[in-house]
Amino acid sequence: MKVAAWGKCSMSKISYSKQIVVLISVACLLYCEYVIFQINQSALGGDHTVYCRAADVARTGGNPYLTESLGTHLSWDYLPIYLDAFTLFCFSRLSSEVYYPIYFTLLLILSVVLWQPKEDWLFAVALASCAFFGFGWSLHSGNIAPLELLFLSIGIAFIKRNKWTWAAIFLGLLASIKLLPAVYLAIFLFAPPGKGSRVKATLFGILGFIIPIILSALIHPDLMIWYARQVLGMIPNQHAPIHEAGGWNNPSLPNMLAAIAGGNSSASSWLGIGLTIVLVTLGLIWAYRYILPRTPESERPQLIFMIGLLALSLALPRVQPYSFILFSPVLYWFLRRESSIIQAIVLIIAGIGGIAAYNACYTILDLPVLPFWLQYSQMILLLICIGVIFLSNKIRLSRKQGPYFN
């Protein structure tokens, strides 16, 4: 009788909506695990192999920025100093081929811990693991996006503690990996409270960005020239990220709007960039007029940072499929105090919807040319999630209940 009474009491404390979130989180994780086990590691990418081969080649005095030195169709794209870090992890063939999913999973878990989830920890894990199948894409391609997620999560954790200088340093380190996220440092010109804090955080963010560059120049001066050539796409007959302006592996918002506008012409590309700027600007104006004034002053710096991070991420001209894993901590921040129903809706859209889109592309349809809705499925689902969150917030504002974000 006591056991039955305890069970009845425990379940009564959990609302039906929260039970729905738990069930959807479990379903999402199981579905994600099922699809991940179907991934053919040789079908796409192989970045993890490139990393370890580059570390081996550099250790023996070779040039990791040349594909002919690695024996792969991709070369090392990052600063030479990061080769030393990969030397620690690529100690065997098993390390690059078998162990890397374990490393990525540990990075994901550490990131979620830094989000400081409480009662909704299962929802946080499901969102990080499943949202837009970004983590699955990282496992598929072997890209180090989970490491970027960790740096971003550390930065957000420091922001929650109002330690803006440390947050800026880690975002600077994040930017030094793939360079394009350097635009995030501009947020520190507006988010921290007080002019002095803004200047200090911005300067330390720049410092975090240039320290790996300085260390690379001091320790590997011979490779820094090749790094610059690789980044600028100046090595003949070799792939470079700067050449990935379009295609299925760049489902950015500017590319999606350019495709809607009429194709892959230069005029369409510029139109896509222009439309992106207009849409992002309108979103920022709406947030500034309706959300920020209704947010407690102590919470405004965090809100400004998160909105700025989301806006700049949407405006980036190059967003890889695995890069969508970086949207998960931002979404969680906006959803952490939302109703369970909104959390469930977003998890269905971003999690189950994102996994299903990937599954349709690479394990069911196997299409040589992806239709529009599949090519840009991650961005479409992200925009729908943003719409759901802000529509919910607008309803609360209309009822004079205040935003959920505070």
C-alpha positions in Angstrom: 0.0 0.0 0.0 2.8 2.4 0.8 4.5 1.6 -2.5 1.3 2.2 -4.4 0.6 5.4 -2.5 4.1 6.7 -3.2 3.8 5.9 -6.9 0.5 7.7 -7.1 1.9 10.7 -5.4 5.1 10.8 -7.5 3.2 10.6 -10.8 0.8 13.3 -9.6 3.7 15.7 -9.3 4.5 15.2 -12.9 2.1 16.9 -15.3 0.9 15.1 -18.4 2.7 17.7 -20.6 6.0 16.9 -18.9 5.4 13.2 -19.3 4.9 13.9 -23.0 8.2 15.7 -23.2 9.9 12.7 -21.5 8.3 10.3 -24.0 9.2 12.4 -27.0 12.8 12.8 -25.7 13.2 9.1 -25.3 11.6 8.4 -28.7 13.9 11.0 -30.3 17.0 9.5 -28.7 16.1 6.0 -29.8 15.3 7.2 -33.4 18.6 9.1 -33.5 20.5 6.0 -32.3 18.8 3.8 -34.9 19.7 6.2 -37.7 23.3 6.7 -36.5 23.9 2.9 -36.5 22.8 2.9 -40.2 25.5 5.5 -41.1 28.1 4.2 -43.5 31.3 5.9 -42.3 32.9 5.8 -45.8 29.9 7.3 -47.6 30.8 10.9 -46.8 33.4 13.1 -45.3 36.0 11.1 -43.5 37.3 14.2 -41.7 38.4 12.2 -38.7 40.7 10.2 -40.9 42.1 13.5 -42.4 42.8 14.8 -38.9 44.8 11.8 -37.8 46.7 11.5 -41.0 47.5 15.2 -40.9 48.9 14.8 -37.4 51.1 11.8 -38.5 52.3 13.7 -41.6 53.2 16.8 -39.6 55.0 14.8 -37.0 57.3 13.3 -39.6 58.0 16.6 -41.2 55.5 16.4 -44.1 53.0 19.0 -45.3 49.4 18.3 -44.0 47.9 21.0 -46.2 48.5 18.9 -49.4 46.1 16.1 -50.2 48.9 14.2 -52.0 50.8 14.0 -48.6 47.7 12.6 -46.9 46.5 10.3 -49.6 43.0 11.7 -49.2 40.7 14.0 -51.2 40.6 16.5 -48.3 43.5 18.2 -46.5 44.1 19.8 -43.2 42.2 23.1 -43.0 43.0 24.4 -39.6 45.8 26.2 -37.8 49.0 24.2 -37.4 48.9 24.5 -33.6 45.8 22.2 -33.5 47.9 19.4 -35.2 49.7 19.1 -31.8 46.4 18.5 -30.1 45.3 15.8 -32.5 48.7 14.0 -32.1 47.5 13.2 -28.5 44.3 11.6 -29.6 45.4 9.9 -32.9 47.7 7.4 -31.2 46.5 4.4 -33.4 44.3 3.6 -36.3 41.5 2.6 -33.9 41.7 6.1 -32.5 40.7 7.7 -35.8 38.3 5.0 -37.0 36.6 3.6 -33.9 37.2 5.8 -30.9 36.3 9.2 -32.3 32.5 8.7 -31.8 33.3 8.1 -28.1 35.3 11.3 -28.0 32.5 13.2 -29.7 29.9 11.7 -27.3 32.0 12.8 -24.3 32.2 16.3 -25.7 28.5 16.4 -26.2 27.8 15.3 -22.6 30.3 17.9 -21.2 28.5 20.5 -23.2 25.1 19.6 -21.9 26.4 19.6 -18.3 27.5 23.2 -18.9 23.9 24.1 -19.8 23.0 23.3 -16.2 19.8 21.5 -16.9 17.7 20.5 -13.8 14.4 18.8 -14.1 14.6 18.9 -17.9 17.9 17.2 -18.2 16.5 14.5 -20.5 15.0 17.2 -22.8 18.5 18.9 -22.9 20.2 15.7 -23.8 17.7 14.9 -26.5 17.9 18.4 -27.9 21.7 18.4 -28.1 21.8 14.9 -29.6 19.0 15.1 -32.0 18.3 18.7 -33.0 18.6 19.0 -36.8 20.6 15.8 -36.6 23.7 18.0 -36.2 25.4 15.5 -33.9 24.6 12.7 -36.3 26.1 14.7 -39.1 29.3 15.1 -37.0 29.5 11.4 -36.5 28.8 10.9 -40.3 31.5 13.3 -41.5 33.9 13.0 -38.5 34.0 16.8 -38.3 35.1 18.4 -35.0 31.8 20.4 -34.6 31.3 18.8 -31.1 34.5 20.5 -30.0 33.1 23.8 -31.2 29.9 23.0 -29.3 32.0 22.6 -26.1 33.7 26.0 -26.5 30.4 27.7 -27.2 28.8 26.0 -24.2 31.7 27.1 -22.0 31.3 30.6 -23.2 27.5 30.6 -22.4 28.2 29.1 -19.0 30.5 32.0 -18.2 27.9 34.5 -19.5 25.4 33.0 -17.1 27.8 33.9 -14.3 28.4 37.4 -15.8 32.0 36.5 -16.5 32.0 38.2 -19.9 35.8 38.3 -20.3 36.2 34.5 -20.0 33.2 34.0 -22.3 34.8 36.2 -24.9 38.1 34.3 -24.7 36.4 31.0 -25.4 34.4 32.4 -28.2 37.7 33.7 -29.6 39.1 30.2 -29.4 36.0 28.9 -31.1 36.5 31.4 -33.9 40.1 30.5 -34.4 39.1 27.0 -35.4 37.1 27.8 -38.5 37.5 31.6 -38.7 33.9 32.5 -39.8 32.5 32.5 -36.2 34.8 35.5 -35.6 31.7 37.6 -36.3 30.3 36.4 -33.0 32.9 38.6 -31.2 30.9 41.7 -32.4 28.2 40.7 -30.0 30.5 41.7 -27.1 30.3 45.3 -28.3 26.6 45.3 -27.2 25.8 42.6 -24.7 27.9 43.1 -21.6 26.6 45.6 -19.1 28.7 48.8 -19.1 30.9 50.4 -21.7 34.1 49.3 -19.9 33.0 45.6 -19.8 32.1 45.7 -23.5 35.5 47.0 -24.5 37.3 44.6 -22.2 35.3 41.6 -23.4 35.8 42.5 -27.0 39.6 42.9 -26.6 39.9 39.6 -24.8 37.8 37.9 -27.4 40.2 39.2 -30.1 43.0 38.0 -27.9 41.5 34.5 -27.7 41.2 34.5 -31.4 44.8 35.5 -32.2 46.7 33.5 -29.5 46.4 30.2 -31.5 47.5 32.2 -34.6 50.6 33.5 -32.8 51.4 30.1 -31.3 51.1 28.6 -34.8 53.5 31.2 -36.3 56.0 30.6 -33.5 55.9 26.9 -33.4 55.1 26.0 -37.0 56.3 29.0 -39.1 56.8 26.9 -42.2 53.3 25.6 -42.1 51.6 29.0 -41.6 52.2 30.0 -45.2 50.5 26.8 -46.4 47.7 27.4 -44.0 47.0 30.9 -45.5 47.2 29.4 -49.0 44.7 26.7 -48.1 42.3 29.1 -46.4 42.3 31.4 -49.4 41.9 28.5 -51.9 45.3 29.1 -53.5 46.5 25.5 -53.7 45.8 24.3 -57.3 43.6 21.3 -57.9 42.6 21.0 -54.3 39.4 21.4 -52.3 39.2 24.4 -50.0 36.3 25.6 -47.7 36.2 29.0 -49.4 35.0 27.3 -52.6 31.9 25.9 -50.8 29.7 28.8 -51.6 26.7 26.7 -52.6 25.7 23.1 -52.9 23.9 20.5 -50.7 26.5 20.9 -48.0 25.9 24.6 -47.4 22.2 24.9 -46.4 22.6 28.5 -45.2 19.8 31.0 -45.1 21.4 33.2 -47.8 21.7 30.1 -50.1 18.2 29.0 -49.4 16.7 32.4 -50.2 18.9 32.6 -53.3 17.5 29.2 -54.4 14.0 30.6 -53.9 14.9 33.7 -55.9 15.9 31.8 -58.9 19.0 29.6 -58.8 22.7 29.7 -58.6 23.4 32.9 -60.5 25.5 35.7 -59.0 22.4 38.0 -58.9 20.4 35.4 -57.0 23.3 35.0 -54.5 23.4 38.7 -53.8 19.6 38.8 -53.6 19.7 36.0 -51.0 22.3 37.9 -48.9 20.2 41.0 -49.1 17.0 39.2 -48.1 18.8 37.6 -45.2 20.0 40.9 -43.9 16.5 42.4 -44.2 14.9 39.4 -42.4 17.5 39.3 -39.6 17.2 43.0 -39.2 13.5 42.9 -38.9 13.8 40.1 -36.3 16.2 42.2 -34.3 14.0 45.2 -34.4 11.0 43.2 -33.2 13.1 41.7 -30.3 14.4 45.2 -29.4 10.9 46.8 -29.3 8.8 44.1 -27.8 11.0 41.6 -25.9 13.9 43.5 -24.4 11.8 46.2 -22.6 9.8 43.5 -20.9 12.8 41.6 -19.7 14.3 42.3 -16.2 17.4 44.5 -16.5 19.6 41.8 -14.9 18.6 39.4 -17.7 19.0 41.7 -20.6 22.7 41.2 -21.3 22.2 37.4 -21.7 19.1 38.0 -23.9 21.1 40.4 -26.1 23.9 37.9 -26.5 21.6 35.0 -27.3 19.6 37.0 -29.9 22.8 38.3 -31.4 24.3 34.8 -31.6 21.1 33.5 -33.3 20.9 36.4 -35.7 24.6 36.2 -36.8 24.4 32.4 -37.1 21.4 32.8 -39.5 23.3 35.4 -41.5 26.4 33.3 -42.0 27.0 32.7 -45.8 28.4 29.2 -45.0 26.7 26.7 -42.6 27.6 23.1 -42.9 25.1 20.4 -42.0 27.1 19.4 -38.9 27.3 23.1 -37.8 23.6 22.9 -36.8 24.7 21.3 -33.6 25.7 24.8 -32.5 22.1 25.9 -32.5 21.2 23.5 -29.7 22.5 25.5 -26.7 20.8 28.6 -28.1 17.5 26.8 -28.5 17.8 25.3 -25.0 18.4 28.8 -23.5 15.2 30.1 -25.1 13.3 26.9 -24.2 14.5 26.3 -20.7 11.6 28.2 -19.1 9.1 27.6 -21.8 6.0 25.4 -21.3 6.4 21.7 -21.7 4.0 21.8 -24.7 6.3 24.2 -26.5 9.4 22.1 -25.6 7.6 19.0 -27.0 6.6 20.8 -30.2 10.2 22.1 -30.8 11.7 18.7 -30.1 9.4 17.0 -32.5 10.2 19.5 -35.2 14.0 19.9 -34.6 14.7 16.3 -33.4 12.4 13.8 -35.0 11.9 16.1 -38.1 15.7 16.6 -38.5 16.5 12.9 -38.1 13.7 11.9 -40.6 15.0 14.4 -43.2 18.5 12.9 -42.9 17.1 9.4 -43.0 15.1 10.2 -46.1 18.2 11.6 -47.8 20.8 9.0 -47.1 19.2 5.8 -46.1 15.9 5.6 -47.9 15.7 7.7 -51.0 19.4 7.8 -51.9 18.7 10.6 -54.4 21.5 11.9 -56.7 20.0 15.4 -56.6 18.2 16.5 -53.5 14.9 18.3 -53.8 14.7 21.8 -52.2 12.9 20.8 -49.0 15.5 18.1 -48.3 18.5 20.1 -49.2 17.5 22.9 -46.9 15.5 20.9 -44.4 17.7 21.8 -41.4 17.3 25.5 -42.1 13.6 25.2 -42.7 13.1 23.3 -39.5 15.2 25.8 -37.6 13.1 28.7 -38.8 10.0 26.9 -37.9 11.3 26.3 -34.4 12.2 30.0 -34.0 8.8 30.9 -35.2 7.1 28.6 -32.6 9.3 30.1 -29.8 8.6 33.7 -30.7 4.9 33.1 -31.4 4.6 31.6 -27.9 6.4 34.6 -26.5 4.2 37.0 -28.4 1.1 35.3 -27.0 2.4 35.8 -23.5 3.2 39.4 -24.2 -0.3 40.0 -25.5 -1.6 38.6 -22.2 0.8 40.8 -20.3 2.4 37.8 -18.7 6.0 38.8 -19.7 8.5 36.9 -21.8 9.6 33.4 -20.9 13.2 34.4 -21.5 13.6 36.1 -18.1 
